[in-house]
């Protein structure tokens, strides 16, 4: 990485009370000093704030406050200046133009955080956690991202990696004394360590399903025959008229997605076109999309009109959508129109015909009856995903894949020990396991991986 001084707007685009522009690099103080005659910045201590005018030659651009962070006590570990100005997009543009004229350049996406990583201020998993904190949209995702920002994942992995590294050193020593036919590494102790690592890796891998639900929300497909009350239910859950409600079958011809927050977790509610055979080309496309959404959903909420006499079509539809990992909730709707005996009968019909576990709820979305029961079922699904007592939750796909590779490598090391494979092959498999564990924190990485990770950051972070 070069030593350019970089600058970027750190606050959101648009009008606001204040805006902040960040400047970082060895020449950050000099670049800003050219437009800030009020004080000699190089003579000011770190972590101080200074008032004055930001100038373009003799012209005052704005009245600003400068915050100084001197190396190495800054986010990037470089000299850094944050310029707080009145939140006009035009003023932001002028200040950035002047900074570039003074010798800085515009930062690339994620370049401030990349510098923090390369300069050893944070590890790679913490860098990714910064992006997750910014993107968090619910309490659960915020908490997990903050835990990762504090180094939770790295702490878990580094302990295992250090212990494994000790064994690698002993195995490498054996290679140096290959002609002597001696063993420095206790194979039984190595087996105990491998079992410990395997347990920890399995625990972290299992937490990914919960972590993915936290980070990306749980996909809930609301499915049923036309006019079963899907849009009415969506509106009841969201407490607003988001979907068009009509007694005309086939009103919803596309999928509608909304976010519902329950107990700190996000649920992506997908209201779909009614499932039925249709000659209407547009409606048929909606039905196809509905089935595609169910394939990607975590939860299927199937609505069956309790007033219906024949449920064979509903049963056939549900059977066509089932898969092993899909949670199914069958809701008998419009219960305000029928007697309790009828919806007990409906449940018995589905219980006898559906060869898959499911929860059965009776609701009237129109009258807001038992809607809370459905919300409780949704919340319990996410709660049950929690991986036991493990406090560290994996939310990142890259971490998940690295953990899977690490686990595979550990299995191969165990096989190597069990079958007393040569020391050279054992050393190779151990190095493999170390490398995959190191990918998570960034101890082992490459420019392509870094480019992919940081390109997803916003500019200014």
N, C-alpha and C positions, 0 to 999 in steps of 0.2 A: 504494500500500500504506500502511496506517495505521501509527501508532507504538505500537500495543498491545504490552504485555509478554506474552509467550507462555510456556507451560510444557507439558511432556509427559514421559511415561515414555520413556526412551531405550533401556532394556534390554527383553528379551523378557518377556511376561507369565508369571506363574507364580512358584513358590518358587525362590529361588536364594541363594547365599551373600551376594551384593550386588545392589543395584539402583541405577540412576542416573536422576535426573530432571534435565532440562535447563530452564533459564530464560533467555530472551533478550529484550532490549528496553532502551530508554533508562532505564526504572525498575527493571530487574532487581535491582540492588543494594538498592534501597529495599524492594522486595517481599519479598526474602529476609531483609533485616535485621530486619523486624518479628517474625520468628520465630527469629532467631539472635542472642541477646543477648551471646554470648561475646566478640565482637570488633566493632569499627567497620569494616565492610567498605569504606566509601568511603576509608578511610585506608590500605588494604592495596594493595601493588603487584600488577600483573597477573601471571598465571601463578604464583599461590601457592595453597597448600592450607591449610585451617584446620579445626581440630577443635572440636567443641562439640555442644550439644543443639539439636535442632529443636523449637520450642515452639508450642503452641496456647494462647495466654494464659499461664497458670501451669502448664499440663500439658506434661510432656515426651512428645513423640511418639516420638523415637528419638535415638540417639547417631549423629552424622553427620560426614562430612568434606566440606567445601565447596572446590571448585576455582574460582578467579576468573580470568576472561578479560576484560580491559577493552578497550573500543573504542579503536582499530579492530583490535586484535590478537586477534580471535576468529573462529570459523568464519562467523558471520553478519555480522561487522564491528561488531556492537552489544555493549554490555555483556552478558556471559553468565556464568551460574553453573551449575555442575553439582553436584548434591547426591547423594553416595554414602551409601546407607542399608542397613540389614540387609534382605536380599531377601525380605521378606514382602509379598504383594499387598495385605494390609490396611494396612500401613504406607505403601505407595506411594499408596493411595487417600486416606489421611488427609493426607499431605503435600500432595498435589495440591489437596485441598479447602481446606487452609489457604492455599496460595499464591493460589488464586482469591479467597478471602476477603480476602487482602492486596492485591488489585488486578490480578492476572494473569488471563489467560484460557487455556483449553485451545487448544493449537496444532492447526491443521488438518493433514491429511496432506501431508507434504513441505514444511511451511511454513518450517522452519529452513533447508533447502536453497534454497527459493525466495528467502528473504531474502539468502542468500549470493550468489545470482545477481543479484538486483536491485541489491544494494549493490556489485556489481563484484568480488566476491571470487573467483568462478568464472564461466566461460561456460556456455552451455546444454548443450553436449555433455559438459562435465565434470560438470554436475549429473546428467545421465542416467547417466553412468559410475558415480556414487556408488551409484545404485540397482542397477546391474549388479554392482558389487563385492559388495554385500550379498546379491544373489541368486545369485552364482556358486557352482556345485556341483561344479566340476572345475578342474584346474590350468590348462587352456587358457583357460577363460572368465575365470578370475581374472587371468591375465597380460594378456589383451586389455583387460579393464576397467581395470586399473591403468594401462596405456599410455594409454588414453583419459582417465583421471583426471588424468594428467600433462600433458594438453593435446595429445596426439599428432595428433588429427584437426584441431583448430583450427590448429595450427602449419602443417600441410600446406595447408589451405585459405587461411589468411590471407596467405601469400606470394603465391599466385595472385591473390587478391582485391586485394591492394595494387597489383600490377602492372596489373591490369585497371582499377583505380580511376584510375591515372595517365592511361590512355588516355581514360577517360570525361571526365576534367577537360579534356583537350585537345579532345575532340569538342564538349563544352559551350562551350568557348572559340570554336570555329568558328561555333557558332550565334550567338554574340554579334557576330561579324563576318561574318554571312551576306551582307551587301550587298557586302563586299569580295572575296568569292569566293576565300578563302585556305584552305589546309590546314595545320593545326598538328600533326595526328596522322599520322605516317608509316604509310600503309596496309600496306606490306610488313612493317614491324616488328610491326604489329597482327596480321597473319596468322601470323607466327612465334609470337607469344605465344598466339594461339588454338589453334594446333597443340599447343603445350606443355600448355596447360590441358586440351585434349581428351584427350591421352595420360594425364595424371594422373587425370582424372575417370573414364576407362575403367578404369584400374587399380584405383581405389577401388571402383567399381561391381562389377567382377569379383570383388573380395574378399568381397562380401556373401554369396555362397553358402557360402564357408568360415566366415565370421563367424556366419552363421545356424546352421551345424552346431555351432559352438563354444557359442553362447549357448543354443540350444534343444535341442541334441542331435540326432543323426541318427536318423531314424525307420527302423526295420528291421522289415519285415513277414515273419513266418515262416509260409509257406503250404505247403499240400500236401493230398493226399487224406486222408480219415480214417485214423487209425492209421499214418500215415507216420513218426511219431516226433517230431512238433513239440514236444509238451510235454516229452518226454525231452530234446530238444536244449536247450530253454529252461532246464531244471534243470541240465544239464551246463554251460551257459555261466555260469549264476549260482552253480553249485556248491551248490544247495540245492533241496529239493523244493517249489518254488513252485507248479507246476501239477500237477493230478491226472493220474497216468499209469495207463492201463488198456489192456488188450487189446481192450476193447469199442469199436468204431468209433463216433465221434461224441461222445466224452466231453466235449470242450471245446465248449461251446455259445455262449460269448461270447468277446470278446477279452480277453486278459490282458496288461497292460503292466508292464514292469520296466525299470529303468535298469542298464545295464552300462557300467562305466568301463574304457576301454582306452587306455593311453599318454596319460593326461590328457584324453581326450575322452569325451563321454557318448553312449551309444547307447540309444535307446528301443526295446526289443525288444517286439514285438507278437505274441503267440501267438494265432492265430486259429482259428476253427472249421474243420474239414476241409471242403474244397470238393467238393461232390457234389450231385447232384439228390436231394432228400429230401422225403418227405411229412410229416415231423415239423415242425410249425409253428414251434416254438421253435428247432430246429436250423436251419431255413430262414432265420430272422431272423439267427442267428449267421453263416451263410454270406454273407448280404447285407452284414452289418457288415464281414466279412473283406475283401470286394471293395472296400468304401469305404475301408478302412484302406490297402490297396495303392495306391489312387489318390493318397493323401497321403504315401506312404512314399518315402524316398530310395533305399532298397535293398530288393530282393525276394530273400529266401532261400527258394528252392523245394525242398522235400524230396520226393524220389522213392524209393520203396522198391526197393532194388536187386534184391530177390528176385522182383519182379513180372515177368511175361512180356510183358504188353501195356502200353506206355506212351502209347498214343494219347490216352487221356483226360488224362494229365499234359501232353502237348504242346499239346492243345487249350486247357487251362486257362491255361498259360503264355502262349500266343498272345493270349488274351483280355485279359490283364493288362498286356501290354507297352506302353510309351510311350518316346519317344526319350531322355528324360533319366533313365530308371530304370536303376540298376545291378542286374544280375541275377546271382545266385549259385545255381547248381543243385547240390544236395547229394544224392549217391546214399547213402541211409542203410542201416543194418543190414548193413554190409559184412562183419561178423563171421559172417554166415550164408551168404555166397556166396564164390566163388573170384575172384581178380583178373581172370581172363578175362571173367567176367560183368560186372564193373563197367566194364571197358574197352569192352565191347560196349554198355553203357548210355550211355556218353559218346558213342560214335559215332552212336547213334540220335538223341540230342538235337542233336548237331552238324549232322546232315543235315536235321533238321526245323525247328529254331528259327532264324528269320531275324532274329536280334538277337545282339549280342555278349554273352557271358556267361562267367563263371568256373565251372569244374567241379571239385568237391571230393568225395572219398569219405570218409564218416565213419561211426563207430558211436558214437552218443551214449551208449548203454548201457555200452559198454566204454571210453568216453572216448578213442576213436581219432581222430586228426587234427582234434580240436576247435580246437587252436591254429592250424591252417591257416585255419580259418574266421575266427578272431579276427584273424589277420594280414590277411586280405582286407578285413575291416571297417575296420581301422585305415588300410590303404593308400588306401581311398576318401577318407577325410577329408584325409590328407596330400596327395593329388593335387589337392585343391581349393585349396590355397594359391596365392595369386596372385603367382607369381614371386618377385622380390626385395622386393616391397612389404612394409614392416614395419608399416604401418597397416592394420588390418582393420576393415571396417564390420560392425557387429553390430546396428545399430539401424534398424528399418524406416523411421522418419522421416528419418534421414540418407540412406538409400538413395533414397527418393523425392525428396528435395531435390537429390541428386546427379544423378538422372535428369533433373529439370527444368532443372538447371544445364547439363547436356550438351545438351539440346534447345535451350536459349537460345543456347549457344555456336555450335551448328550454324546457327542463324538469323543470328547476327552474321557468320559466315563467308560465308553466302549474300549478306548485305547488302553486304559488302566486294567479293565476286566480281562481283556485278551492279551495283556502283556506285550502290546505292540512296541516296536523299537523306540528308543528314546528320541530319535530324530523326528518320527511322526508324532509322538506325544508332544514334543516341543512345538511342532507346527500347529497342532490343534489348540494348544494352550494360547499361542499367540493370536490365533483366530478369535478365540473367545475374548481375549483382552481388547482386540481391535474393535469388535462390535460394541462392547461395553463403553469403550472410549468415544464412540461415535455420538453418544447421547450428550455428553458434556462438551464435545468439541475437541477433546484431547487428540482424537484421530479424525481428520476431516480433509476435504479438498476444496479447491476454489469453486468447482461446479455446484457443490452442495451449498456452500456459503452464498453464492450468487442467487441460487433458487430461494433460499430462506429469506434473505434480506430484500430481495426484489418485491416481496409482498408487503413490506412495511410502507407506511406513509412517508412522504418526503418531510423532513424536519424531525424525524425520529430514528 
